[in-house]
Amino acid sequence: MASHKSTPLLKDELDIVIPTIRNLDFLEMWRPFFEQYHLIIVQDGDPSKTIKVPEGFDYELYNRNDINRILGPKASCISFKDSACRCFGSTGDSKSEIIITVHVVDSDGWMVAKNPSGEDINALEQHIHNLLSPSTPHFFNTLYDPYRDGADFVRGYPFSLREGVPTAVSHGLWLNIPDYDAPTQLVKPRERNTRYVDAVLTIPKGTIFPMCGMNLAFNRDLIGAAMYFGLMGDGQPIGRYDDMWAGWCIKVICDHLNLGVKTGLPYIWHSKASNPFVNLKKEYKGIYWQEEIIPFFQSVKLPKECKTVQECYTELAKLVKGKLSSIDPYFTKLADAMVTWIEAWDELNPSGDASAKLANGVGK
């Protein structure tokens, strides 16, 4: 793979989405990796506040007033005062194939990590490598990702499955501060992740996972219409479940459309944990509800007639309303917002999505 000193990979086909409430001084650390890509900054909170961006970056900045202007009444589906607002960045302004999200909306510190040799990790390059190589959701390879240099399919791996499937999502991890929920933060306040595991693996078909939006990339053409982070934060009974909600939804749809999700490399350095007591207030209903939400997603079967991401997501919204609204009226509101999101996506992206081209893979 090329180093960050050479011509950037996919220079005109990759956008970086950053939800934030603060100045973006941290970009100086990422300048060698970010400055030749387009940034889409979604300003959360007070739209009258000026967000400062270091000079030399190519970017568009959207605040709540811009969201309301562009989406009109459908802006109601975009969360306010929560990192879930990041999904707006992949709707209209971005027409790039690959989206990478960077989480700096609150006190979290998203910094360049170093590999065991002491070299800065080019997270973008690894995400691109993950997304441009196939996934293996139908049969687990014990050497992890067989498409990496120095690896291959092990003895006993069916040759009929070695072509793999397109990769829709690349889920990176973090060194230093783990991505824990509030109760775990409280009982393990000093725990740090110091293990650099040099591995990428495909999450198997039928397996749901807790997606973290802090270090995430996805193929917008393949799964962008389902990358909706829900209604969270201000005015909602739950927060800090936006990325996990999106992760549960996209995994069900990826399984249905024969797409892959990879996790592992790249690492970023998570330098600053958010307040566990504040987090507990945001999370407590989610911690209770997830005991019913996760079995729901584990059991979801989408009809074979759903052959595009939009069709899948609209059907999933119906199932959410029908199966989860008994938990709390919030899920009726969330299901309606999911439909509104798809309507807004289709208005801003009239050409549809690339998943329609993969219709022949549905149900495999």
C-alpha positions as CSV (number, residue, x, y, z in Angstrom):
1,M,0.0,0.0,0.0
2,A,1.1,3.5,-0.7
3,S,2.4,5.7,2.2
4,H,0.7,9.0,3.1
5,K,3.5,10.8,1.4
6,S,2.4,9.6,-2.1
7,T,-0.6,10.7,-4.0
8,P,-3.7,10.1,-1.8
9,L,-5.9,7.1,-2.6
10,L,-9.3,8.0,-4.0
11,K,-8.7,11.7,-3.7
12,D,-11.9,12.7,-5.5
13,E,-13.9,9.7,-4.3
14,L,-13.7,10.1,-0.5
15,D,-15.3,12.6,1.9
16,I,-14.6,12.9,5.7
17,V,-17.7,13.8,7.8
18,I,-17.1,15.5,11.1
19,P,-19.9,16.3,13.6
20,T,-18.7,18.9,16.1
21,I,-19.6,21.5,18.6
22,R,-16.0,22.9,18.9
23,N,-13.2,24.4,16.9
24,L,-11.3,21.8,14.8
25,D,-7.8,22.4,16.0
26,F,-7.3,18.6,16.1
27,L,-7.1,18.7,12.3
28,E,-3.5,19.9,12.5
29,M,-2.5,16.4,13.8
30,W,-4.3,14.8,10.8
31,R,-3.1,17.3,8.2
32,P,-0.7,14.9,6.4
33,F,-3.7,12.5,5.9
34,F,-6.7,14.8,5.6
35,E,-5.7,18.0,3.8
36,Q,-6.1,16.6,0.3
37,Y,-9.6,15.3,0.9
38,H,-12.9,17.1,1.2
39,L,-14.3,17.6,4.7
40,I,-18.0,17.9,5.5
41,I,-18.5,19.5,8.9
42,V,-21.8,19.2,10.6
43,Q,-22.0,21.8,13.3
44,D,-24.1,20.6,16.2
45,G,-25.8,22.9,18.7
46,D,-26.0,26.7,18.5
47,P,-25.9,27.7,14.8
48,S,-24.8,31.2,15.7
49,K,-21.5,29.9,17.2
50,T,-18.5,30.2,14.8
51,I,-16.6,27.0,14.3
52,K,-12.9,27.7,13.4
53,V,-11.3,25.4,10.9
54,P,-7.5,25.5,10.3
55,E,-6.4,27.0,7.0
56,G,-5.6,24.8,4.1
57,F,-8.5,22.3,4.3
58,D,-11.1,21.9,1.7
59,Y,-14.4,21.8,3.5
60,E,-18.1,22.6,3.6
61,L,-19.7,23.5,7.0
62,Y,-23.4,23.0,7.7
63,N,-25.2,24.2,10.8
64,R,-28.8,23.6,11.9
65,N,-30.1,26.5,9.8
66,D,-28.5,24.9,6.7
67,I,-30.1,21.6,7.6
68,N,-33.5,23.2,7.9
69,R,-33.1,25.1,4.7
70,I,-32.0,22.0,2.7
71,L,-34.4,19.4,4.1
72,G,-37.3,21.6,5.0
73,P,-39.9,19.7,7.1
74,K,-37.9,16.6,6.7
75,A,-35.1,18.1,8.8
76,S,-37.1,16.7,11.8
77,C,-35.4,13.4,11.2
78,I,-31.9,14.9,12.0
79,S,-31.0,14.8,15.7
80,F,-30.0,17.9,17.5
81,K,-27.3,18.2,20.1
82,D,-26.1,14.7,19.5
83,S,-23.5,13.1,17.2
84,A,-26.3,11.5,15.3
85,C,-26.4,14.7,13.3
86,R,-23.4,13.3,11.4
87,C,-25.7,11.4,9.0
88,F,-26.7,14.7,7.3
89,G,-23.1,14.8,6.0
90,S,-23.7,11.8,3.7
91,T,-27.0,12.9,2.2
92,G,-26.7,15.9,-0.1
93,D,-23.3,17.5,-0.2
94,S,-21.4,14.2,-0.5
95,K,-21.5,12.4,-3.8
96,S,-18.3,10.5,-3.1
97,E,-18.2,6.8,-3.0
98,I,-16.5,6.5,0.4
99,I,-17.5,8.3,3.6
100,I,-15.3,8.3,6.7
101,T,-16.8,9.7,9.9
102,V,-14.7,11.3,12.6
103,H,-16.2,11.7,16.1
104,V,-15.3,15.0,17.8
105,V,-18.8,16.2,18.8
106,D,-18.2,16.2,22.5
107,S,-15.1,15.7,24.7
108,D,-13.9,12.6,22.9
109,G,-10.3,13.1,21.6
110,W,-9.8,11.6,18.1
111,M,-6.0,11.5,17.6
112,V,-3.5,9.8,15.4
113,A,-2.4,6.5,16.9
114,K,1.0,4.8,16.4
115,N,1.7,1.2,15.4
116,P,4.1,-1.0,17.5
117,S,7.0,0.4,15.4
118,G,6.2,3.9,16.5
119,E,4.9,5.1,13.1
120,D,1.8,7.2,12.7
121,I,-1.1,5.1,11.5
122,N,-2.8,6.4,8.3
123,A,-6.4,5.4,9.3
124,L,-7.8,6.6,6.0
125,E,-5.5,4.3,4.0
126,Q,-6.5,1.3,6.0
127,H,-10.2,2.0,5.7
128,I,-9.8,2.4,1.9
129,H,-8.0,-0.9,1.8
130,N,-10.7,-2.6,3.8
131,L,-13.5,-1.2,1.6
132,L,-11.8,-2.0,-1.7
133,S,-11.2,-5.6,-0.8
134,P,-13.9,-8.3,-0.5
135,S,-15.5,-9.6,2.7
136,T,-16.2,-13.2,3.7
137,P,-19.4,-13.2,5.8
138,H,-20.5,-16.7,4.7
139,F,-17.5,-18.7,6.0
140,F,-15.0,-17.6,8.6
141,N,-11.3,-17.7,7.6
142,T,-9.2,-18.5,10.7
143,L,-6.3,-16.3,9.3
144,Y,-8.8,-13.4,9.5
145,D,-8.8,-11.3,6.3
146,P,-7.5,-13.5,3.5
147,Y,-7.1,-10.6,1.2
148,R,-4.3,-8.9,3.2
149,D,-0.7,-9.2,2.2
150,G,0.8,-12.3,3.7
151,A,-2.5,-14.1,4.2
152,D,-4.8,-16.4,2.2
153,F,-7.6,-18.8,2.6
154,V,-6.9,-21.7,4.9
155,R,-7.2,-25.4,4.1
156,G,-10.8,-26.4,4.0
157,Y,-12.2,-23.1,2.9
158,P,-14.7,-23.6,0.0
159,F,-13.3,-22.4,-3.3
160,S,-16.8,-21.4,-4.3
161,L,-16.8,-18.7,-1.6
162,R,-13.3,-17.3,-2.1
163,E,-14.4,-14.5,-4.4
164,G,-16.1,-13.0,-1.4
165,V,-18.7,-10.2,-1.5
166,P,-18.4,-6.4,-1.7
167,T,-17.4,-4.6,1.5
168,A,-19.9,-1.9,2.6
169,V,-18.5,-1.0,6.0
170,S,-15.1,-0.7,7.6
171,H,-15.3,-0.5,11.4
172,G,-12.0,0.7,13.0
173,L,-11.0,0.4,16.7
174,W,-9.2,2.6,19.3
175,L,-6.2,2.5,21.6
176,N,-6.1,4.0,25.1
177,I,-9.7,4.9,26.2
178,P,-12.0,1.9,25.4
179,D,-15.5,2.6,24.0
180,Y,-17.4,1.5,27.2
181,D,-20.9,2.2,28.4
182,A,-21.4,4.3,31.5
183,P,-21.7,1.5,34.1
184,T,-18.4,-0.1,32.8
185,Q,-16.7,3.3,32.8
186,L,-17.7,3.7,36.4
187,V,-16.3,0.3,37.6
188,K,-13.2,0.4,35.4
189,P,-12.2,4.1,35.3
190,R,-8.5,3.4,34.8
191,E,-8.7,0.7,32.2
192,R,-6.9,1.3,29.0
193,N,-6.7,-0.7,25.7
194,T,-3.0,-1.1,25.0
195,R,-3.3,-4.1,22.7
196,Y,-2.5,-3.5,19.1
197,V,-4.0,-6.5,17.3
198,D,-2.8,-6.5,13.7
199,A,-5.9,-8.1,12.3
200,V,-9.0,-7.4,10.2
201,L,-11.9,-9.8,10.1
202,T,-15.3,-10.0,8.5
203,I,-18.3,-10.1,10.9
204,P,-20.2,-13.3,10.0
205,K,-23.6,-13.2,8.4
206,G,-26.3,-13.3,11.1
207,T,-24.1,-11.7,13.7
208,I,-25.1,-8.3,15.1
209,F,-22.4,-6.0,16.5
210,P,-22.1,-2.8,18.5
211,M,-20.9,-0.3,15.9
212,C,-18.9,2.7,17.1
213,G,-19.1,5.7,14.9
214,M,-15.8,7.2,16.2
215,N,-13.6,5.5,13.6
216,L,-15.9,4.3,10.8
217,A,-15.9,4.3,7.0
218,F,-18.6,3.1,4.6
219,N,-19.3,2.8,0.9
220,R,-22.0,5.4,0.3
221,D,-23.2,3.8,-2.9
222,L,-23.7,0.4,-1.3
223,I,-25.1,1.2,2.2
224,G,-25.3,5.0,2.6
225,A,-29.1,5.2,2.6
226,A,-29.2,3.0,5.7
227,M,-26.5,5.0,7.6
228,Y,-29.1,6.8,9.6
229,F,-28.1,7.4,13.2
230,G,-31.7,7.7,14.5
231,L,-33.4,10.3,16.7
232,M,-31.1,10.9,19.7
233,G,-30.1,13.7,22.0
234,D,-32.1,16.8,22.5
235,G,-35.8,16.2,23.0
236,Q,-35.4,12.4,22.9
237,P,-35.4,9.9,25.8
238,I,-32.1,8.3,24.7
239,G,-28.6,9.3,23.6
240,R,-25.2,7.6,22.8
241,Y,-27.0,4.8,20.9
242,D,-27.0,6.5,17.5
243,D,-24.1,4.6,16.1
244,M,-25.2,1.3,17.6
245,W,-28.7,1.8,16.1
246,A,-27.2,2.5,12.7
247,G,-25.0,-0.6,13.1
248,W,-27.8,-2.9,13.9
249,C,-29.8,-1.7,10.9
250,I,-26.9,-1.8,8.4
251,K,-25.9,-5.3,9.5
252,V,-29.3,-6.7,8.9
253,I,-29.4,-5.0,5.5
254,C,-25.9,-6.0,4.5
255,D,-26.7,-9.6,5.4
256,H,-29.8,-9.5,3.2
257,L,-28.1,-7.8,0.2
258,N,-25.0,-10.0,0.4
259,L,-22.6,-7.2,1.5
260,G,-19.8,-7.4,4.0
261,V,-18.8,-5.6,7.2
262,K,-15.1,-5.6,8.3
263,T,-13.8,-4.7,11.8
264,G,-10.3,-4.4,13.3
265,L,-7.7,-2.1,11.8
266,P,-7.3,0.8,11.6
267,Y,-6.7,2.1,15.1
268,I,-7.1,5.7,16.3
269,W,-6.0,7.1,19.7
270,H,-8.9,7.8,21.9
271,S,-7.4,10.4,24.3
272,K,-10.3,11.6,26.4
273,A,-13.3,9.8,27.8
274,S,-16.6,11.6,28.2
275,N,-18.2,12.0,31.7
276,P,-19.7,8.6,32.8
277,F,-22.4,10.2,34.9
278,V,-23.5,12.3,32.0
279,N,-23.3,9.2,29.8
280,L,-25.4,7.2,32.3
281,K,-28.2,9.8,32.1
282,K,-28.2,9.5,28.3
283,E,-27.8,5.7,28.1
284,Y,-29.9,4.3,30.9
285,K,-33.1,3.6,28.9
286,G,-31.0,2.2,26.1
287,I,-29.2,-0.2,28.5
288,Y,-32.7,-1.4,29.5
289,W,-34.2,-1.4,26.1
290,Q,-31.3,-3.1,24.3
291,E,-32.2,-6.4,26.0
292,E,-35.3,-6.5,23.7
293,I,-33.9,-4.5,20.7
294,I,-31.0,-6.9,20.1
295,P,-33.1,-10.0,19.9
296,F,-35.4,-8.2,17.5
297,F,-32.5,-7.4,15.1
298,Q,-31.2,-11.0,15.5
299,S,-34.5,-12.4,14.4
300,V,-35.3,-9.9,11.5
301,K,-35.8,-11.5,8.1
302,L,-36.4,-9.1,5.2
303,P,-38.5,-10.2,2.3
304,K,-36.7,-11.2,-0.9
305,E,-38.7,-8.5,-2.7
306,C,-36.5,-5.9,-1.0
307,K,-33.6,-5.5,-3.4
308,T,-32.3,-2.0,-2.7
309,V,-31.1,-0.4,0.5
310,Q,-34.1,2.0,0.5
311,E,-36.6,-0.9,0.2
312,C,-34.8,-2.8,2.9
313,Y,-34.7,0.2,5.2
314,T,-38.4,1.1,4.7
315,E,-39.4,-2.5,5.5
316,L,-37.2,-2.4,8.5
317,A,-38.9,0.8,9.7
318,K,-42.3,-1.0,9.5
319,L,-40.9,-3.9,11.5
320,V,-39.5,-1.5,14.1
321,K,-42.9,0.2,14.5
322,G,-44.7,-3.1,14.6
323,K,-42.4,-5.0,17.0
324,L,-40.7,-2.4,19.2
325,S,-43.4,0.3,19.8
326,S,-44.7,-1.8,22.6
327,I,-41.5,-1.1,24.5
328,D,-42.0,2.6,24.3
329,P,-43.8,5.1,22.1
330,Y,-40.4,6.5,21.2
331,F,-40.0,3.6,18.7
332,T,-43.1,4.7,16.8
333,K,-41.5,8.1,16.5
334,L,-38.1,6.6,15.5
335,A,-39.7,4.4,12.8
336,D,-41.5,7.4,11.3
337,A,-38.1,9.3,11.3
338,M,-36.5,6.3,9.5
339,V,-39.1,6.7,6.7
340,T,-38.6,10.4,6.6
341,W,-34.8,9.9,6.3
342,I,-35.3,7.6,3.3
343,E,-37.6,10.2,1.7
344,A,-35.0,12.9,2.2
345,W,-32.3,10.6,0.9
346,D,-34.2,9.9,-2.3
347,E,-35.0,13.6,-2.8
348,L,-31.3,14.5,-2.6
349,N,-30.1,11.4,-4.5
350,P,-32.6,10.8,-7.3
351,S,-30.3,8.4,-9.1
352,G,-30.8,5.7,-6.5
353,D,-28.0,3.6,-5.1
354,A,-25.6,0.9,-6.3
355,S,-27.3,-1.8,-4.2
356,A,-29.8,-2.2,-7.0
357,K,-27.0,-3.6,-9.1
358,L,-26.5,-6.3,-6.5
359,A,-30.1,-7.5,-6.5
360,N,-29.0,-10.9,-7.9
361,G,-27.1,-11.5,-4.7
362,V,-30.1,-11.0,-2.4
363,G,-30.9,-14.0,-0.2
364,K,-27.6,-15.9,-0.9
